[in-house]
């Protein structure tokens, strides 16, 4: 991204992760995501092929094609507190794997160096 280093972007992402661990998402944000999920689910079953794929997928993954209804309802029941709890449980520094991909001609301009120079680095 022009104007920002990958290090700056990484720090901004970490700041957002910490924010979501300590501040609940707004009702508006949560409803927006739920609306997007609803739209995606409806669109995905809008054709015979899409419906077939979804039902077959749930049958293969959990052994019950009707699980689609439970999954959809569970998603709708997610709360801002659930998001904070899960973020605190799983979004820990010890769980991170970070890779920085830089175009070869841009690698010389990056302050972090190339991936091969950082292979021994621990994140």
C-alpha positions as CSV (number, residue, x, y, z in Angstrom):
1,X,0.0,0.0,0.0
2,X,1.4,3.4,-0.9
3,X,2.3,5.6,1.9
4,X,2.5,2.9,4.6
5,X,4.9,0.2,5.4
6,X,3.9,-3.3,6.1
7,X,5.1,-2.8,9.7
8,X,2.6,0.1,10.1
9,X,-0.2,-1.9,8.7
10,X,0.6,-4.8,11.0
11,X,0.6,-2.5,14.0
12,X,-2.8,-1.1,12.9
13,X,-4.3,-4.6,12.7
14,X,-3.0,-5.5,16.1
15,X,-4.5,-2.3,17.5
16,X,-7.9,-3.3,16.1
17,X,-7.5,-6.8,17.5
18,X,-6.8,-5.3,21.0
19,X,-9.8,-3.0,20.6
20,X,-12.2,-5.8,19.8
21,X,-10.9,-7.6,22.9
22,X,-11.8,-4.7,25.2
23,X,-14.6,-2.8,23.5
24,X,-17.8,-4.5,22.3
25,X,-18.7,-4.0,18.6
26,X,-21.6,-1.6,18.1
27,X,-25.1,-2.9,17.5
28,X,-24.9,-1.4,14.1
29,X,-21.7,-3.2,13.2
30,X,-23.0,-6.5,14.5
31,X,-26.3,-6.2,12.6
32,X,-24.5,-5.2,9.4
33,X,-22.4,-8.5,9.6
34,X,-25.5,-10.5,10.3
35,X,-27.3,-8.9,7.4
36,X,-24.4,-9.7,5.1
37,X,-24.4,-13.3,6.3
38,X,-28.1,-13.6,5.7
39,X,-27.7,-12.2,2.2
40,X,-24.8,-14.6,1.4
41,X,-26.8,-17.6,2.7
42,X,-29.9,-16.7,0.7
43,X,-27.8,-16.1,-2.4
44,X,-26.0,-19.4,-1.9
45,X,-29.2,-21.4,-1.9
46,X,-30.9,-19.4,-4.7
47,X,-30.3,-22.0,-7.3
48,X,-30.8,-25.8,-7.2
49,X,-27.1,-26.3,-7.5
50,X,-26.4,-23.9,-4.6
51,X,-29.0,-25.5,-2.4
52,X,-27.7,-29.0,-3.3
53,X,-24.1,-28.0,-2.5
54,X,-25.1,-26.4,0.8
55,X,-27.1,-29.4,2.0
56,X,-24.5,-31.9,0.8
57,X,-21.8,-30.0,2.5
58,X,-23.6,-30.0,5.9
59,X,-24.4,-33.7,5.4
60,X,-20.7,-34.4,4.8
61,X,-19.4,-32.2,7.5
62,X,-21.7,-32.9,10.4
63,X,-23.8,-35.8,9.2
64,X,-27.0,-33.9,9.0
65,X,-28.2,-31.9,6.0
66,X,-30.7,-30.0,8.2
67,X,-27.8,-28.6,10.3
68,X,-28.1,-25.5,7.9
69,X,-30.9,-24.3,10.1
70,X,-29.1,-24.7,13.4
71,X,-25.9,-23.0,11.9
72,X,-27.9,-20.1,10.6
73,X,-29.7,-19.6,13.9
74,X,-26.5,-19.9,15.9
75,X,-24.9,-17.2,13.7
76,X,-27.9,-14.9,14.3
77,X,-27.6,-15.4,18.1
78,X,-24.0,-14.2,18.3
79,X,-23.6,-11.2,20.6
80,X,-21.0,-8.5,21.0
81,X,-20.0,-10.2,24.3
82,X,-19.4,-13.5,22.4
83,X,-17.1,-11.7,20.0
84,X,-15.1,-10.2,22.9
85,X,-14.9,-13.6,24.7
86,X,-13.7,-15.4,21.6
87,X,-11.3,-12.7,20.7
88,X,-9.7,-12.8,24.1
89,X,-9.5,-16.6,24.0
90,X,-8.0,-17.0,20.5
91,X,-6.5,-13.8,19.3
92,X,-3.4,-14.0,21.3
93,X,0.1,-13.1,20.2
94,X,1.2,-16.7,20.8
95,X,-1.3,-17.9,18.2
96,X,-0.1,-15.6,15.4
97,X,1.7,-16.5,12.3
98,X,2.7,-13.5,10.2
99,X,4.1,-13.5,6.7
100,X,4.9,-10.4,4.7
101,X,4.9,-10.8,1.0
102,X,6.6,-8.0,-1.0
103,X,7.1,-7.7,-4.7
104,X,10.8,-8.3,-5.6
105,X,11.3,-4.8,-6.9
106,X,9.8,-3.3,-3.7
107,X,11.7,-5.5,-1.3
108,X,14.7,-3.3,-1.4
109,X,12.5,-0.4,-0.2
110,X,10.9,-2.2,2.7
111,X,12.3,-1.6,6.1
112,X,11.6,-5.1,7.2
113,X,13.6,-6.7,4.3
114,X,12.7,-9.7,2.3
115,X,11.0,-12.9,3.6
116,X,14.3,-14.8,3.2
117,X,16.0,-12.4,5.5
118,X,13.4,-12.8,8.1
119,X,13.0,-16.6,8.0
120,X,14.6,-17.0,11.4
121,X,12.5,-14.3,13.0
122,X,9.9,-15.2,15.6
123,X,6.5,-13.6,15.6
